[in-house]
Amino acid sequence: MFSLIKQFFKFGIVGFINTLLTFLIYTFFWKLTSPTIAMAIGYGLTTLLGLTINKKWVFKTSGNVTKTAIKYYLTYIFTWCLTVLLTFLLSVHTSINAEIIPILTLVVTVPVNFILSKLWVFK
């Protein structure tokens, strides 16, 4: 059980670093290009970093990188869709403050992403 908690904590650290780096890359590039392109660059680079760090440090797996990358990005697409769905449901069907909704979606999507990563992506 302790190793699972440790792994989840490491997963959270990687996610936090990726979020911070995405923001920094975005703020650097949005003045040079556009906000959309800046976000695409930031997100693209940090997901590659996240894939690498999660593979080597968090889940300590080896194997087919292409197959792992496909599963990794499918998982991120799924959790993105889940985030959008939860945001819609919470914003339309509840009186929850819109500023809190992203935090609430993370409470669901981070564990879902971790479970999918552990049991499917990096298995």
PEFENWO-V864594 format. One record per pair of residues at least 24 apart in sequence whose C-alpha atoms are under 10 Angstrom apart, sorted by the first residue. I is the first residue (numbers start at 1). GAP is how many residues later the second one is. D is the distance in whole Angstrom. If there is no record, write none. Layout:
# PEFENWO-V864594
{{I & GAP & D} {I & GAP & D}}
This chain:
# PEFENWO-V864594
{{4 & 114 & 10} {6 & 52 & 9} {7 & 47 & 10} {7 & 50 & 9} {7 & 51 & 6} {7 & 52 & 7} {7 & 107 & 9} {7 & 111 & 9} {8 & 50 & 8} {8 & 51 & 10} {8 & 102 & 9} {8 & 103 & 8} {8 & 106 & 7} {8 & 107 & 9} {8 & 110 & 9} {9 & 49 & 9} {10 & 43 & 10} {10 & 44 & 8} {10 & 47 & 8} {10 & 48 & 6} {10 & 49 & 9} {11 & 39 & 9} {11 & 42 & 9} {11 & 43 & 7} {11 & 46 & 9} {11 & 47 & 6} {11 & 48 & 9} {11 & 99 & 9} {11 & 100 & 10} {11 & 102 & 10} {11 & 103 & 7} {11 & 106 & 10} {11 & 107 & 10} {12 & 46 & 10} {12 & 98 & 8} {12 & 99 & 10} {12 & 102 & 9} {13 & 45 & 10} {14 & 32 & 10} {14 & 35 & 9} {14 & 36 & 6} {14 & 37 & 9} {14 & 39 & 7} {14 & 40 & 7} {14 & 43 & 9} {14 & 44 & 9} {15 & 31 & 9} {15 & 32 & 9} {15 & 35 & 7} {15 & 39 & 9} {15 & 95 & 9} {17 & 29 & 9} {17 & 32 & 10} {17 & 33 & 9} {18 & 24 & 9} {18 & 25 & 8} {18 & 27 & 9} {18 & 28 & 5} {18 & 29 & 7} {18 & 30 & 10} {18 & 31 & 8} {18 & 32 & 7} {19 & 24 & 9} {19 & 27 & 8} {19 & 28 & 10} {20 & 26 & 9} {21 & 24 & 9} {21 & 25 & 7} {21 & 28 & 10} {22 & 24 & 6} {22 & 25 & 9} {47 & 25 & 9} {47 & 26 & 8} {47 & 29 & 9} {48 & 24 & 10} {48 & 25 & 10} {51 & 70 & 10} {51 & 71 & 10} {54 & 63 & 9} {54 & 64 & 10} {54 & 68 & 8} {55 & 62 & 10} {55 & 66 & 9} {55 & 67 & 7} {55 & 68 & 10} {56 & 66 & 10} {58 & 60 & 9} {58 & 64 & 10} {59 & 58 & 9} {59 & 59 & 7} {59 & 62 & 10} {59 & 63 & 6} {59 & 64 & 8} {60 & 62 & 8} {60 & 63 & 10} {61 & 60 & 10} {61 & 61 & 6} {61 & 62 & 7} {62 & 60 & 8} {62 & 61 & 9} {63 & 59 & 9} {63 & 60 & 10} {65 & 57 & 10} {67 & 54 & 9} {67 & 55 & 10} {68 & 49 & 10} {68 & 52 & 9} {68 & 53 & 6} {68 & 54 & 7} {68 & 55 & 9} {69 & 52 & 8} {69 & 53 & 9} {70 & 51 & 8} {71 & 45 & 9} {71 & 46 & 8} {71 & 49 & 8} {71 & 50 & 5} {71 & 51 & 9} {72 & 41 & 9} {72 & 44 & 9} {72 & 45 & 7} {72 & 48 & 9} {72 & 49 & 6} {72 & 50 & 8} {73 & 48 & 9} {74 & 47 & 9} {75 & 37 & 9} {75 & 38 & 7} {75 & 39 & 10} {75 & 41 & 7} {75 & 42 & 8} {75 & 45 & 9} {75 & 46 & 8} {76 & 33 & 10} {76 & 37 & 7} {76 & 40 & 10} {76 & 41 & 10} {78 & 31 & 9} {78 & 34 & 10} {78 & 35 & 9} {78 & 38 & 10} {79 & 26 & 10} {79 & 27 & 10} {79 & 29 & 9} {79 & 30 & 6} {79 & 31 & 8} {79 & 33 & 7} {79 & 34 & 7} {79 & 37 & 10} {80 & 29 & 8} {80 & 33 & 10} {81 & 28 & 10} {82 & 26 & 9} {82 & 27 & 7} {82 & 30 & 10} {83 & 25 & 8} {83 & 26 & 7}}
